Amino acid sequence: MSSIFDFARFRKYFNYDLAMARNKDGVSILVLMFFPLYSFFFYQLFSFLITGHMSPMSIGNSITAYIICFCITVISFPMRCYGGITRKGTGSNWVLRPASAFEKFLSMLLITCVVLPAVWLAGMVFSEWILSVVFPEYVSFGLPRIISSLEEILAEFHADDGTTLAFSVPFCLYLNWCENILTFTLGAVLFRRNKVVCTFLSLIAFMVAFSVFSVPIFKSIGGMNLIPSSPDSNSIIRLMNMMVYGTYIVIFLALDLGIYFRIKTIKH
């Protein structure tokens, strides 16, 4: 049996990890998945109190509901499910589970970046669809409208030869989910106390440091003639594609390595 990865052992641990995530945060996720219902209720309540009748909900209300629920989920889920790893009681039980550090890391990655977004999105879409069926005159199915509107904005950025940005809105939204939830997962397993506050303070410190050190980096890039002195639309689109994918690759490598090595070094 390999000390790094064994499929049978990983399957048992993944099932255990999934069950623990469901027990620790399943109810909260279930409540959050119906956030469009709460948003609709309060919107219509205030509309009725102010105007005396119900009002149609705009796409802005739908976007707001998704953003609020997104933020709550990516911040709270890692803290509830994996924050106990740094405590002696639950942390010791977690360390003693028969699985390698890589298997624990892979399970954590699959739950936060595959299972959770699939369940969360299915619940949000189902809730909004139910509203659009029951109250068709007040609610339209918002997610397709949101994606279509964002795709129209991205379509405005195209080169003279027809080259467009090499990423889609759903893919960008998914990458954004992974980036944010992995950031707070790293904070959950890295800090022992005040995990959310420390994660936010670390993000602020990182952004300040990045702003300071990025200036000479971009100057060196300009010296390498990667950016033409008189850039056309084709070179700008290609540069944007390179920067987006390059940035995400660096971010995911840093977050994944940080989580993995923290898991590997946790001892109680």
SVG drawing of the C-alpha trace seen along z (x, -y; Angstrom):
<svg xmlns="http://www.w3.org/2000/svg" viewBox="-51 -54 65 56">
<polyline fill="none" stroke="black" stroke-width="0.4" points="0.0,0.0 1.4,-3.4 2.2,-5.8 1.2,-8.8 -2.0,-7.6 -4.0,-4.5 -7.4,-4.6 -9.2,-2.3 -7.9,-4.2 -8.7,-7.6 -12.2,-6.5 -12.9,-5.6 -11.4,-8.9 -13.3,-10.9 -16.6,-9.4 -15.7,-10.2 -14.7,-13.7 -17.9,-14.2 -20.0,-12.9 -18.3,-15.2 -18.8,-18.2 -22.4,-17.4 -22.8,-17.0 -20.9,-20.2 -22.3,-22.6 -25.0,-20.7 -27.9,-22.6 -26.2,-26.0 -25.6,-25.2 -29.2,-24.0 -30.4,-27.3 -28.2,-29.3 -29.3,-27.4 -32.8,-28.9 -31.4,-32.5 -33.4,-33.6 -36.6,-32.8 -35.7,-35.0 -34.5,-37.7 -37.8,-37.6 -39.9,-37.6 -38.2,-40.7 -38.2,-42.5 -41.9,-42.0 -42.5,-42.8 -40.8,-46.2 -42.4,-46.8 -45.9,-46.1 -45.2,-48.4 -44.0,-51.3 -46.1,-51.0 -49.0,-48.8 -48.4,-46.1 -45.8,-43.6 -43.1,-44.6 -41.1,-42.6 -37.5,-41.8 -34.8,-43.1 -31.6,-41.3 -29.8,-43.4 -31.7,-41.8 -30.8,-38.3 -27.1,-39.3 -27.1,-40.7 -28.6,-37.5 -26.0,-35.4 -23.1,-37.6 -24.3,-37.7 -24.8,-33.9 -21.5,-33.3 -19.6,-35.4 -21.3,-33.8 -20.6,-30.3 -16.9,-30.7 -16.1,-32.3 -18.1,-30.2 -17.8,-26.7 -14.0,-26.3 -14.1,-27.7 -16.9,-25.3 -15.6,-22.2 -11.8,-22.5 -11.3,-25.1 -11.3,-22.5 -8.1,-20.9 -6.0,-23.4 -7.6,-22.5 -6.3,-19.7 -9.4,-17.7 -10.8,-17.5 -7.4,-18.1 -5.9,-15.1 -8.7,-12.8 -8.2,-14.2 -4.4,-13.7 -4.9,-10.0 -7.3,-9.2 -5.7,-6.6 -4.9,-8.7 -1.9,-10.4 -1.4,-14.1 -1.9,-14.1 -5.2,-12.2 -6.5,-14.6 -5.5,-17.5 -7.1,-16.0 -10.3,-15.2 -10.4,-18.8 -9.9,-20.1 -12.7,-17.9 -15.2,-18.9 -14.5,-22.7 -14.0,-23.0 -16.2,-20.3 -18.9,-18.9 -19.8,-22.1 -20.2,-24.4 -22.2,-21.8 -24.6,-21.4 -24.7,-25.1 -25.4,-26.1 -28.0,-23.4 -29.9,-24.7 -29.7,-28.3 -30.8,-27.6 -33.7,-25.4 -34.9,-28.1 -34.9,-30.8 -36.6,-28.5 -39.3,-27.7 -39.9,-31.4 -40.1,-32.0 -42.7,-29.2 -44.8,-30.3 -44.5,-34.0 -43.7,-34.4 -44.9,-38.0 -42.5,-39.0 -39.5,-36.8 -37.6,-35.6 -35.0,-32.9 -32.0,-35.1 -28.9,-32.9 -29.2,-32.7 -29.8,-36.4 -26.8,-37.1 -24.5,-34.9 -25.9,-36.4 -25.3,-40.0 -21.7,-39.2 -21.0,-37.4 -22.2,-40.5 -19.8,-42.6 -16.9,-40.3 -17.8,-40.2 -17.0,-43.9 -13.4,-43.0 -12.2,-41.6 -9.2,-42.2 -9.3,-43.5 -8.8,-40.0 -11.7,-38.7 -9.6,-37.2 -11.6,-37.3 -10.8,-36.7 -10.0,-33.1 -12.3,-32.4 -16.0,-32.2 -18.2,-33.7 -19.1,-30.4 -15.4,-29.4 -14.3,-32.7 -17.0,-32.5 -15.9,-28.9 -12.2,-30.0 -13.3,-32.9 -15.2,-30.4 -12.1,-28.2 -9.8,-31.1 -11.9,-32.5 -12.8,-29.3 -9.2,-28.0 -8.0,-31.3 -10.3,-30.9 -9.6,-27.1 -5.9,-28.0 -6.8,-30.5 -8.9,-27.9 -6.1,-25.4 -3.3,-28.0 -4.5,-30.2 -5.5,-28.9 -7.7,-31.8 -9.7,-34.6 -9.4,-32.7 -11.7,-35.0 -10.2,-38.2 -6.6,-36.9 -7.4,-35.8 -8.8,-39.2 -5.8,-41.0 -3.4,-38.6 -5.2,-39.4 -4.8,-43.1 -1.1,-42.8 -0.6,-40.6 -2.3,-43.2 -0.2,-46.0 3.0,-44.0 1.9,-43.0 1.2,-46.7 4.7,-47.6 6.6,-44.8 4.6,-44.7 5.8,-48.0 9.4,-46.9 8.1,-43.6 5.9,-45.4 8.8,-47.7 11.0,-44.7 8.2,-43.2 8.1,-46.4 11.9,-46.2 11.5,-42.7 9.3,-44.2 6.4,-41.9 4.3,-45.0 4.7,-46.9 5.3,-50.6 2.2,-51.1 0.0,-48.1 -2.8,-47.2 -6.0,-45.4 -4.5,-42.0 -1.6,-42.3 -3.7,-43.7 -6.1,-40.7 -3.3,-38.2 -1.6,-39.9 -4.9,-39.9 -5.3,-36.2 -1.8,-35.5 -2.2,-37.6 -5.5,-36.1 -4.4,-32.5 -0.9,-33.2 -2.3,-34.9 -4.7,-32.1 -2.0,-29.4 0.2,-31.3 -2.6,-31.8 -3.8,-28.2 -0.2,-26.8 0.4,-29.1 -2.9,-28.2 -2.7,-24.5 0.9,-24.2 0.1,-26.3 -2.8,-24.0 -0.9,-20.8 2.2,-21.7 0.1,-23.0 -1.8,-19.7 1.5,-17.8 2.9,-19.8 -0.1,-19.8 0.7,-18.0 -1.0,-17.9"/>
</svg>
